[in-house]
Amino acid sequence: MHYDFFRLNELPEAAAQFKIPPPPHPYKWSDNVWIAENGDWLALYRPLNLGLIFFHRKYFTGSPHSLWNYVPDRMLDRMITERFLIPHIEDMDTLEHNRLIEDAREGTFRFICVIPTNACDMKCAYCHQRPPKSKEAAMTLAEIESGLDKCARLCDDAAKPVDILLYGGEPLNAFHITEKILKLTEKSRGLFKSEVRLSFTTSGLGMTSERAETLARRNVFVIVSIDGPPECNDKVRIAPNRESAFSEAEKAYFLLKECGCRTGLSVTIGRHNIHKFTRNLEYLLDRFPANDIGLNAFLHPLDSRPNPFQASWEEAFRAFTEGFIITTEYGLYAEQPFRRLKPFVFRQPLLKDCSSPGERLVLTPGGKLGFCDSCYPENRYFYPLDSFPGRDNPDYQLWAGLSSPEMPFCRECPAMTVCGGACRFDAYKASGKLDGVDPQRCKFEIALLYWMIWRLFDCISDINEPYFFPEESDRKLLFRNVVLDSDNQPFTAGSYSDTKNLTKNI
């Protein structure tokens, strides 16, 4: 499954051209080192601490002892410090891996997804959330009050911000619940121990100037879903009464802007827009001044069927990376690409791509609380408020264990600490197991890691030696024109571990 990488200590026949130099005594190569090749260069990558070193391939294709004849002592010392080389007598890889598992298990609830209603007047062709009319439901004021009270007690880490995302359905269809949430989370009420940041996703259908003003007063970050120009967007995002979904979204967007809201775009990449994706994206960026953009490359399955609008992983990868390049030219923060780039650049392992494994609470109509919003339509892993699993409950333990260093397939993957296991719901639908994999997503994530490594190499203009360790300042070149600012990011709690830079010794 590791299409562009070979594990250094387990080279397959296809990589027989490589001659791995035995390290000087008393060291051995870490078992966690992978090789990726590109032309005359090789990248040695260590997922456990996101260590990276570039070597000219001549050092690994000639005499197996040639490397140590040419590498200066400072380089050897760096390889030891970065744990590419580890002492023979110590099982440092296992210790480090276990520490990542422990860090992931220590995650605390700090992301709350509230679904005020599952009803939506849109009929988006790729949506997996929309229920039949008979199962539409909305929260009551009593449910949101008791639900947020329960969530506040579970979000007990006062040192970290709490993100609350209002989602759906269409939250504008139950805006009185939004208004109640805004009141309950006012700082003066003291319901939550830490800062609360609010985000709101919408199609725009039902937005008014009064509602926009209400959201702006509380500095709510509003994300509007638009997939491209009208002729592209309106093919799949179907508004009622023959209205244009694009026009409704545009009207809502500029109402929000006029009222002073921070706004973002959510763009779903699929068969409806992929063939002219860069042109479609540039159209949106020129038309809608945004603080943030989401580039969603994977669509959830519809029931047990693959989503018919899902592009192949190769098409999705191409659109995703081309889209990222365009957004950086505009200086715009792109949520999903940066969810991969930030761990890679700052060497902070991404252990959970989604916060559902023990860090997310999903509050729904009917007074139910669960781990994963995608599981809500099937009512899987949702509980009455007073029955939500505690930390010693098997259901909680199951979800808390869904981190990339702990899951059986992810733990053996070079992309382990930049992918974070991706979407557990999609993996479940593809494999039948919450800790399984979606093979198409795996190919995408490994290709993305390979792309990041070699794009970084291309960004560095002054490699004068046949070996090079990129520093953080080099890695930041991947950000290009984007300045990281929490005001331009709808979610600050994040989905990855707070594990610090891992260049220090265990």
Buried (B, 14 or more C-beta within 10 A) or exposed (E): EBEBBBBBEEBEEEBEEBBBBEBEEEBBBBBBBBBBBBEEBBBBBBBBBBBBBBBBBBBBEEEBEBBBEEBEEEBBEBBBBBBBBBEEEEEBBEEBBBBBBEBBBEBBBBBBBBBBBBBBBBEBBBBBBBBEEEEBBBBBEEBBBBBBEBBBEBBEBEEBBBBBBBBBBBBBBBBEBBBBBBEBBEEEEEBBBBEBBBBBBBBBBBBEEEBBBBBBEBEBBBBBBBBBBBEBBBBBBBBEEEBBBBBBBBBBBBBBBEBEBBBBBBBBBBBBBBEBBEEBBBBBBEBBEBBBBBBBBBBBBBEEEBBEBBBEBEBBBBBBBBBBEBBBEBEBBBBBBBBBBBBBBBBBBBBBBBBBBBBBBBBBBEBBBBBBBBBBBEEBBBBEBEEBBEEEEEBBEBBBBBBBBBBEBBBEBBBBBBBBBBBBBBBBBBBEEBBBBBBBBBBBBBBBBBBBBBBBBEBBEEBEEBBBBBEEEBBBBBBBEBEEEEEBBBBBBBBBBEBEEBBEEB
